[in-house]
Amino acid sequence: MEKKGNILMQRYELGRVLGQGTFAKVYHGRNLRTNQSVAIKVIDKEKILKVGMIDQIKREISVMRLVRHPNVVQLYEVMASKTKIYFAMEYVKGGELFNKIVKGKLKEDIARKYFQQLISAIDFCHSRGVYHRDLKPENLLLDENGNLKISDFGLSALWDSRRQDGLLHTTCGTPAYVAPEVIHKKGYDGAKADIWSCGVVLFVLMAAYLPFQDLNIMEMYRKISKGEFKCPQWFSPEVRKLLSKILDPNPSTRITLAKIMENSWFKKGFKPVEMVQNQQEEEKTVSFGDVHAAFGSSLDEETSEKKTEDTANTNSMKPTCLNAFDIISLSPGFNLSPLFEKDNERKSESRFTTTKPASAIVSKLEEIAEMESFKVKKKDGMVKLQGSKSGRKGHLAIDAEIFEVTPSFYVVEVKKAAGDTLEYQKFCNQELRPSLKDIVWTWQEGDQQQQQQLLPQPV
C-alpha cells in the first residue's frame, strides 16, 4: 500500500481492520484534512483481474456515485496505485441491522422506521436506474443515531443492464430473500424483485425469523414460488395486509413502491427525506473520472498483456462462473423447472461435467466440428457449432456453453439451437458422446427421467 507509516496517499490515516474478504480489506480511517472517520476499502487489482471482476468493481463505483441518499452508505473518493484500488467510504459504526434481529424481534414502531428508511432509499435508487438485488439485514447498517444505511452494491444492476426484453437475467442475491421470478430464471424486473426483498426484510424485522424458512432448499423454493408464508399472531392486521401485497409471487400484481408509500401503516410518523440540498451537492461532486482513473494505465497494461496471451492461445475462453442458484438449478435433485414449466415446454439438452480446463473442452469441440464439417464460433464461454448440410428442418446448430464451478471443475451445457431434434439426438449419440469420452466425467440428460448426478457426491 502507498502509505508512510499508516498514512495513505497523504490523505488518510489508516487504523484497525474492520473486515476482510477474498479480494478486499476494509480499514477504519481518518481524513487528515477534516478529521472525519471513514472506512477505507482496499481492493487487490491483480486478484480481480484474474477472476474477471473488473466490470463488477467499475459498476459498484458508478452505482455508489449515482445513489447519494441519507440512507445509503456514501462513497467519498476513489484512489488507485499500480496494484491497489481504494474506496474512501462513509464509516457507519452502528453495525449491521442483522445484529439487532439476532437478539429478538423488533417492536412494530422501530421496524416501521427502518422499513420506511429502506423503502425511501430504494425508491431513490430506482429513480436513478439502480437495482440493489441483494437486500437483507446483513447489508443494512446503522449509524450512531440509529438510522439505516444500505450497503454492498456489489451485485447491483443499472437500468441499461436490461436485455432487449426489458428484463434482467442474472440470478443473484441471497436465496431466502430473492423473488420467485429471480429463481424462475426467465428474466425479471429489478424494481419488482427489490420490493419482494424489502417485504422479506420487514417480516424478519418483526418476527426475527424468515417467512419462507425450510431445511429443505427445494421446499423453501416451492414456498417462495407459491408465496406461502404465515404471519405470527403478534403481527397487526395492517402489517399482514401490506405483506400479502408485497410478497405476491406474481410480479405483475405485486404492490409498487409508490403504493407502499401511500399505505396508511407505512405513513405513520414517516418523514420524507429532503433531497434538494443533497442533489445540488451531487451535481457539484459526482464525477465518473475516478472510475476510469482507478483502472488506469497499470491495469490497462495488465489487461492488454492478458489479451495478448489469450490471442496467442486460440483455445482460450472465459467460462461463465456459476453462482449458488445456477448450481442448484442444474443439479437434478434441485431442478426447479417443474415449478414453472410444463413438460412439453422443457428444451432438449444435455450437460456434462469435467475436470479438464476450458481450453481442452474447446479443443475437443473444435476437433468434432472439423470431422463433421461444422463451422465454429466462440465467444464468452459459448461455443457454437453450425452444420454445413441442410437436414429435415434446416441446418443443425448446437450450442455448448462452458461454466466454471471451481478452477478445476466445469459444467458444459449442450443443446440444440436449430434443426431437427432426431438429427440432433443421432449426432449426440453417434458422434458427440464418443468423441468427448476422454474429457467427460459424468453426463446429465435434460430430457430423461433417469438422470446421473451432475455434481460430485460427498464421500
Beta strands, then each sheet from edge to edge (+ up, - down):
strand 1: 3-4
strand 2: 7-8
strand 3: 12-20
strand 4: 24-31
strand 5: 37-44
strand 6: 75-80
strand 7: 84-90
strand 8: 130-131
strand 9: 140-142
strand 10: 148-150
strand 11: 157-158
strand 12: 320-321
strand 13: 349-354
strand 14: 375-379
strand 15: 382-391
strand 16: 394-406
strand 17: 409-418
strand 18: 442-445
sheet 1: 1+ 2- 3+ 4- 5+ 7- 6+
sheet 2: 8+ 11-
sheet 3: 9+ 10-
sheet 4: 12+ 16+ 15- 14+
sheet 5: 12+ 16+ 17- 13+ 18-
end
